[in-house]
Amino acid sequence: MASAEPGRIFACVLWLLFFSLPFSSSVEPSSELSLVAAESARLQLSHGMPVKNSPGSKPGTLVLCERVHIRGLSRLKYLGKFANTAKLKISATNSSIRIPAIEVCLHRNTSLGIGMCPHSQWEKVAKDSWSGSMSPFEDKLLDIRTAGSSLESFEVSIEEEFFRYRLIFLILGIIIMSLASLLSKSLVFYYSSGMAIGVVLVILIVLFQGMKLLPTGRKNSLAIFVYSSFVGLGSFLLRYIPGLLRSVLTEIGVSEDMYNPLAIFLLAFVFLAGAWLGFWAVRKLVLTEDGSIDIMTSQFVYWSIQIVGALMTFQSSADHLLAAEATVFGFLASVILKKIFRWRFLRRVYRKLSKSPRKNSRRLEIPDSPPSPPSPLSDSGLFASTFHTTPERRKFSKEEWEMFTAETTKQALQELASSPDFHRWCSSNVERISVAPRSTRKVADQPRHWWLL
């Protein structure tokens, strides 16, 4: 019953999300030019409508304007085009004649008149061509204006493109959000991530310092370092590191026969130094004194992974409404998957625990000994159990249980301290006794709240 309730909630949320998808039902005048986002089509512009006092033009001047209505698709009917993008293009039909300069405005405000876009939204068409992208599920207006004599030498085309990386972002985002809780509590994740970051940092430091040794790299070393850090790090390293090593070794005076052995040793040293740096950072910044993961660090990493997964899911569609719904869907799917896997794990552990006594009893039997008769049951009728409820047990509240454990622990410690053997052991092992501060234990023992999942 507990596992069925999240499924019902998930189905209800999906039902509401699908019914919240708006339908594209727009009615335009028959004289207005229009294109459908799902069809690859071309549209020849007309002469244009003269408009006076268009924003951004000189006061009192007339400009020729034309409007093209881009009609979007129904999100519910064409949900399979989730990862598609509509490409708009404006190009000249005849390049042999003199093409007038035009400006373009792509907007959604139907209350504006033709050619009345704000001045900041107009874009100048460079080299007689313009291109823009939009969601295939949105209704938009394309206003075109020119100070020339006509717009008939231009045409508007629309094409639909499918981007596979958007589906990859959707799948990876859901997987990352599902594994956020597991990764935030995994020492393997912290050590591997810290070592990888440490290796990258050491490579960048060596690269930056090595460029200073070159005569041509002293002036531009900082710019190349910043470029390699943010743009194309992998391709940049593969392209410039071999040449950099050869230049540095030549400056030192090493022969060409020693290039490969020295390069291998240098790469191994850089890798080990970076791995040690990441290992040291994890030991100092992530782990507590008792070797467990700090609860505050775990919460920060958990939410960081969740945010990264949500951003990847939000980038899975060009339509903002579908992207937001995909993010909500990914979050709910991650919660349900985590509950399902946790339930299966608990069932598997329970089965192993329930089967383990029989296996252990078979292993302890002596082959040559006769089988032992079954032991008679006791007359009390009470048997210890970890999963059955016994009405004879006393039920403690949380406060009573804490008081009970504190009293019994205090009593046991008093009995231990009053024994003469403890006094002798304590006097001979004084240097081994230490008291841990309470602050670290309190932070490490704090329970994770329900909103942290």
N, C-alpha and C positions, 0 to 999 in steps of 0.2 A: 504493500500500500504506500510505503514511503517513497518508493522509486516511481510509482505511477503518478503521484501528485506533481512532480516537476514536469513530467511529460504533458499533462493536461495544461499546465501553465504555459509551457512552450508552444503548444498548439494554439491556445487562445491568443497569445501574443502574435504569432505568425498570421492568424486569421485577421486580427485587427490591422496588422501592417499591410496585408494585401488589400484590404478594403479601404485603407487610407491612400492607396495609390491613385492619384487623380487621372482622369481620362482626358485626353486631348480632344476637345470638341470646340472648335472655333469656327466661326462663320465670317467670311470675308466678302467684300463686294466682288462682283464678277469682273470688274474692271481692274482689280488689283492683281499684280503679278504675285505668284506663289510657287513654292517648291515644297516637296515632301522630303523629310529627312531620310526616309528609308530607301528612296529611289535615286539612282545615279542619273541625273538629268542636267541639261543645259538650258539656259533661258536667255534669249536675246533681249537686251534693254531697248526701250522705246526712246523717242526723242527727248522726253523729260517734261516735267511740269515746272513752269517758272514760279519761283518763290522769292518773295521780297523780305529783306531784313532777316536772313538766316543767321543764327548765332555764329560768330567768328568771321563773318564777311563784312565788307564795308557797308556802312549805313546807306540805305537807299538803293543798293545795287540788286540786280536780279540774278539769280542762279538757277540752273536747271537741276531739278531733283527727281529722283525715282525711288520707289519703295518696293521691296520684295519681302513677302511674308513667308517665313520658314515655318512650316507646320510640323509639329512634333508628333510622335507616336504615342499610343496608349501604353503606359508602363505595365499594366496587368496583362495585356494581350501580347506584347512583344517583350516579355521579360527575358527571353533568350538573347536579346541584344544588350545585355547588361554591360558587357565590356567593350561595346562599340563606341565610336566617336564619329560625328558628322563633320566633314571638312568642306568649308566654303571657299570658293576661289573666284576671283574677278580677274579677267584677262582681256586683252585687246584682240579683236577678231582680225584686224587688218593692220599689220605693222608697217606697211609701205606708206601710209598717209600719216600726217602729223596728228599725234594723239594728244587730246587736251588733258590737263591735270585734273584729277578727281580726288575726292575725299569720301571716306566710308565711315559709317556709324552703325554698330551692331548693338541693339538694345532690346528691352522687353516692354517698354512703356508705350502702351497703345493709346494713351491719352495725348501724346505728343503729335503734332501735325507733321506732315512730310517735310523733311529738311529742318526741323526745329530741335534737333539734339543739342545738348549743351556744348559749349565750345571745347571743353576738355575731352569730350568723347569722340571727336572727329579724328580720324587717322588719314594721313596722306598716303596715297598709293605710290610706291616707288617702283620705277622701271616697268610701268604699265601692268603690274600684276600685284594682287593682294590675296592673302590666304588667312583663314581663321578657323578655329575649331569650336564646337559646341556639342552639347548633349543631344542625341537623337530624340529625346523625350520632351524637349522644351520647345515652346513657341517663341520665336524671336522675329524681330523686324530688322531688315537691312536697308538703311537709307544711304543713297548715293547722290552726291551733288558735284557739279562742275560749273566753272565760270565760262566754259567754252560754248560752242554753238549747238552741240548735240551729245547724247549718250549712246547713240546707236552703234558706235564702234566698240562697245564693250558687251561682254556676256558674263552671266553668273552661272557657275556650275556647283554641284553638290555631290559628294561621294561619301560612302560609308566605309570606315576602316575598323577592322577587328584587331585588338591589341591583346596578345597572349599574356603579357606580363601582368595585366590587371587580374586575370584569374589566378596567376601565381601569387600575387599579393593577397588575394582573398584567402587562398588555402593556407599560405604561410602565416597570415595574421591570426586565423582561427587556431592553428597549431601552437603558435607562440603564446596566445592568451590561455590556451588549455594547459600548457606546460609551465606557466609563470609560477604557480605555487610550488611545483616540484623543483624547478631550477633555483628558486630563491632559498631553498633549504638544502641544496646539494653542495657538498664541499668540492666535488669533482668539477662542477660548473665554475665555482669561484677560482679554483686553482688553474683550470684550463684557460679561462678568460683572462685572469691576471697574467699568466705566462705569455699568452698571445699578445696582449697589450704591451708587456715588457719587451718582448722581442721586437715589435714594431718601433717602440721608442728608442731602443738601443740602435737599431738600424738607421733611424733618422738622425740620431746624434752623431753616429760615425760618419754618415753621409755629409752632414753639415760641417763637421770638423775636417773631413777629407777634402772638401771643396776649397777650404781656405788654403790648403797647401798648393793648389794649382795656381799658376800665374794668371790665367784667364778667368778663374772662378772666384777671386777675392771680392770683386765688386758686385757680382750678381749672385753670390752664394745664398744670401738671405731670401732673395726673390725665388730662386730655384727651390730652396728648402720649403718655403710656404706653398709653392706650386705643387711640389711633390707630396705635401701633407694633405692637400684638399682636392686636387684634380689628378686623377689617373695615377694613383700611387703605385699600383702593381706594374703597369706598363712602363712607367718612368724608371722604376728600380731595375727592371729587366733590361732596359735600354742603356742606362748610364752607369750602372755599377761595374760591369766588366771594363769599360773604358776608364772609369775612375781608378779601379785597382791597378790597371796597367800603368796609368800615368803616375800614380803614387809610388809604385814599385820602381819605375824608371827613375823617378826623382831620387829615391833612396840609393839606387845603384845595384838593384837585384837583377840577375840575368833572367832571360826568358824561360830557361829550364825550370826555374823555381816558381814560376807563376802559379801553376796548378796546385802544388802542395801547399804553398802559402795561402792561396785563396781558400782551399778546403779548411785549413786550420783556422783561418780568420772567420769564416762563416760559422764553424763549430763554436768558436769562442763567442761570437756575437749571439748565437742562439742560446748558449748556456748562460751568458750574462743576462740576456733578456728574461730567460726562464727564472733565474735566481731573483731578479728584480721583481717579477710578478709574484713569485712565491713569498718573498719578504714582505711585499705590500699586503698580501692576503693575511699573513700571520700577524701583522701589526694593526691593520685597519679593519679586518672583518671578524677575526676570531677573538673570543674572550679569553680570560686566563685559564679557564678549565677546558679549552679546546672546542667549545660549541660556537655556533654562529650567533653573532650579536643580533638581538631581536629587532633593533631599530634599522640596522643595515639590511636585514632580511626583508623588512617591510618596504624600505626604499627601493631595493632591487625588484621586489614583486611589482610595485606600482610602475616602476620604469619599464619593465617588460610588458606589462599590460598596456601602457601608453604606446609603446613601439608597435605592439600588435594591433591596437586600435587605429593607429595612423596608417599602417599597411592596409588594413581592411578598408579604411576610408578612401584610400587611393585606388581602390579596385574598380571604380566606375567614374565616368565623367559627369554623371548626373548626381547632384549633391543630395537629393532626397533618397535615391536608391543607395548611395554610399553610406548615408547615415543609418538607413535601415539594415544594410549589410553589416555595419559595425555593431548594431544592437543584436542582430542575428548571431554574429560571431561570438559576442559576449555570452549570450544565452547558451549557445552550443558548447562553449568551453566549460560553463558551469555544469551542464548536464553530462558532458563527457567525463568530467572530473568525478562527479557523483557516481556515475556508472562504473568507472574503473575502480573507485574506492570501494564500492559495494562488492564487486567481483574479487578484489583483493582480500577483503574481510571474509568472504565466503571461502576462499581458498585457504586462508589461514585457519579458519574454523575446521575445515575438513582435515587438514594436516594434524591439527591438535586432537581431533576426535579419533583419528586412526593411529596416532603415535603410541598410545599405551598398549594396543594389541601387538604392534610390531616389536616393541621393546620386550614384552612378555615372551614372545616367541624366541627372541634372540637369547634370553636368559635361561632357557630350558637346556638341561644337560641331555645329550643324545641317549646315553645308556640308562638313565634313570627312568623309573616307571612314572606314568602321568599322575600328577597329584590330584586328589579329589577336590571338588569345588568347596571353598570355605563357606560355612553356614552364615546366614545373615544374622546380624545382631538384632536384639529385641527392641532396641530403642526406636527404630524406624526413622532415624534422622541420618542423612548422608550428606557429606560435604559436596557442594556443587558450585561451579562458577557461572553457570548460565540458567539454572533453575531458581525460581523464587520460593523461598521457604518462609512460611508465616511465622515460625518461631524466632526468626532473627529480629534483632532490634534495629530499627531504622534510625540512623543518625541524620540530622540536618548538617549543613556545611559548617555552621558555627560550632555545633556539638562535636563534630568529628575533629575539627581543629583543636578544640579544648581537650578532647580525649587524647589525641596524639601528643599534645604538648605536656599533659600531665604524666602520661606513661613514659615519655622520653625523659622527662625531668626525674621521675622516680628511678628509672633504670640508671641514669647517670649518677644519681646520689648513691645508689647501691654499689656502682662500680668505683666511685671515688672513695667510699668508706672501706673498701677492701685493702688489706696490707700489701698484696701483690701489686696493685695499681700504684701505690706510693713508691714502691721500690723501682718499678718500671719507669715512672715519671721522673724520679730523681736521676736515673741513669740515661734518659733520653730527652733531656730538656731541649737540646738544640734541634730536635726533629719536630717539635710542636710549633705550629703556626696557626694563626687565626685569619681567615680570609675576610676581606671587607664585605659589608652587607650590600653595598651599592651594586656591585657586579652581579651578585646573586639575585637581587630584586629585579634588575633589568633582564637578566637571562631567563628568570622564571615567570615573567609576565605572560599571560595567555594571549594568543592572537585573537583580536576582536572579530565579530561575525562579518563586518563589512570588508575585512581583509581576506575573507574566504579561506 
